[in-house]
Amino acid sequence: MATDLHELLRSLRVWDPEVTRLPPFDPEAAPTTPLELFTEWFAAVVAAGQSEPHTMSLATSDEAGLPDVRIVMLHGADEAGWSFASHAGSRKGRHLSARPYAALCFYWPVLGRQVRVRGTVTAAPSADAQGDLHARSTGALAAALTGRQSEVLGSVAELAQASQAAWERAAREPETSVPSWTLYRLRAEEVEFFQGDEARRHVRLRYRRAEEGWTRELLWP
């Protein structure tokens, strides 16, 4: 029987109370920097059981200004910025080389929360990238060694062969370097925190970087 997409969409609920808790959020009590609030919210969603809370949407644009988006993993967040990694020759790597500006979005439905981050992107020193890679799993190193990210693939069998060789090398040489592997850091210019509300009176708090510190402002939902 054919599936009716529109019927499926109408049957879905947003923030089902059986799986979602919408906590109160007082923006007046928010800390002075977005990193502090992000850390608090991240710890809260981990405690609430959000699956894969460290995944995020990464939006970039190519030389012509055409946008693209994909899901990547957060590697860290500190005063230097929000960090993620990829091969320099991947599509996202080429985009960031041409237009070093990006946006991130975290969505944590278990608490009805979003965090949006926009800013400039720079590549960290190679030593930082290799250190980050080698601190991760054997599988992460194997994936990096497989390389050729975003290139056209001839067959699944070709991938399996290359991946197997990469896994074997990663296990044999856990400290091997991958020169194309790049750690990117997004230095936020804007960070918005969104707390959902069952009456649709969502709270949106935006931080904007100023000459000294951050300014804060509320946004209409």
N, C-alpha and C positions, 0 to 999 in steps of 0.2 A: 504494500500500500504506500502511496506517495506521502511524503512528509510535507506538511504545510508549514513553511517557515514562519508566516505571520501568526498562525495559531500558537506555535511554540513560543514565540516572543510574548504574546499576550498572556500566556500561562505562567510566565516567570514572575517572581517577586524580587523586589529590591530590598536588601537587608531583612531577610526573613528572620523574625525574632527567635526562631528555634536555633539559629546558628550565628546570629549577629547581635552584639551588644553595642548600643550607641552611647558611649559615656559622655558626660557633660564636659565642655571645654570652655574655660574662662580665659579669654585672650588677655584680660588685664593682668592675669597672674603669670603670663608667659615670660620666659627668660629673655634677656636682652639680645641674645644672639640666636640665629636659626640652628646652628649646630647643636647647641644645648637642647633645644626643643626636639630636634630630630632624634637625638640620642634617647631622650625620654620616651618619645613615641615609639621608637624602634624597640626599646626594651619592653614596652607595654604590649606591643603586638606579638612579640616572641612569647611573652608570658601568657598571652591569650590564646596561643596555639595556632597563629597564622602560619600556613604552610609557605615555605620559601619566601620569607619576608624580604630577603636580600636581593630578589629579582626586581628589575625595574625596566621601564620602557626608555629607550635612548633614541631621541630624534635628532637627525642631522640633515644637511642639505648638500646637494652636489654643486658643481661649478655653475650650473644654470639656475640654481636656486630651487630645484625640485626637491621636495622633502622625502624622507625615508624614516622608518621607525622599526625597531626590533627590540626583543627582550634580551637584556644582558645581566650580569651579576655585579653587584656592588662589591668592590674589593676593599673599600675603606672610606672613611670620612673624617677629616681633621681640618686644621686651619689652612692646609694647602689646597683643600678641595675634596670633592666627591670623586672617587677613583674607580676606574674600570679598565679592562685590558683587551687587546686584540692585536692581530697582525697589522703592521703598518700598510701592507698592500691590500688588505681587505676593503670591502666597499666602504665601511664606516671609517677606516683609516684614510682612504683616499678623500672622502668627504671632509674629514677634519683637517687634512693637509691643505685643501683648497679653501675651506671656510671653517676656521677654528672656533666654532660656536655651536653649542648644543643645548638640548633640554632633556631633563630626566623627569620621570613620573613614577612614583611608587603608589600602588593601590593595595590597601589592606582591608578587605571587606569584613573581616571578623569584627572590626571596630568601626566600620564605616568611615575610614580615614584615607586621605590622599596627601601626598607631599609632592610638590612640583618645584623643580630647580632649573634655573636658566643661567647661562654664563659662558665665559670664554674657556677654551680647552687648550692645554699645553701637554706635551709629552714629557714625562718624568725622565731623569737620567737613566741610561741603559742599565746601570748597576741596580737601580731601584726596581726596574722591570724584571730583571733576572732574579733578583732576590724574592720578589713577590711570586714569581712563577715557581721557584724551587721550594717555597714555603707551602705550596699547594700539593694536591694529590698526584700520584703517579699517572692517573688518567688525564689530569690537566696538562702535565708535561707531554704525555703521548699525543694529546690533541694538538698541542702547539707544534710538536715535531712533525706531525702529519702535514701541516702547512697547507698552502695553496687555497686558503680560505677565500670564498666567493668566486673562484674560477669555475669554469664549466667542467663537470665531471662526466667521464665517458660511460661509466657503469658502476653499479653497486659493488661488483666484484673488484674493480680497481680500487675503490675506497677501502674495502676489507683488507686487501693485500697491503696497501700503504699503511693502514692503521695498525695492522698486526706487527709490521716491521717497526713502527714507531713505539708501540707498547714494549716490544722486546728491548729496544734501545733505551727507553725511559727506565726500565727496570735494571738494565745493565750499567747505564751511565746517568744516575739520578741528578748529577750536577752539570750535565751538558747544557750549553747555552743555545738559545734560539734568537739570533740577532734581530729578526723581524718582529719579535714579540714586544709590544709597546704598552706601557702603563700610562694611561691618560688621566689627567686631573682636571676636573671642571671647577673653576673658581666662580662661585655663585655671585651673580649680581642681584638676583631675585630668588626668594624661596617662599612658596605659599603653602600654608597648612590648612587643610579642609577637613572639618568635622561634620559628618552627616547628622541630620536631625529628622526624627520620624514625622514631624510636622512640616518638613521641608524648610525650616528656618536654619539652614546650614550656616555654620560659622566658618568664615574664610579670613585668615590672618596672613598678610603679606609682609615680609621683610624685604627692604631694599637697601642695598649697600650705599652708604653716604661717605663723605670725606673722612669722617671720624665715626666709626661704628656703623650701626644700622638704624634705619627708621622703620616704624611699624604702622600699618594701617589696615582697617577692616574693609572688606569688599562685600558688595551685595551678592547674595547667592543667585 
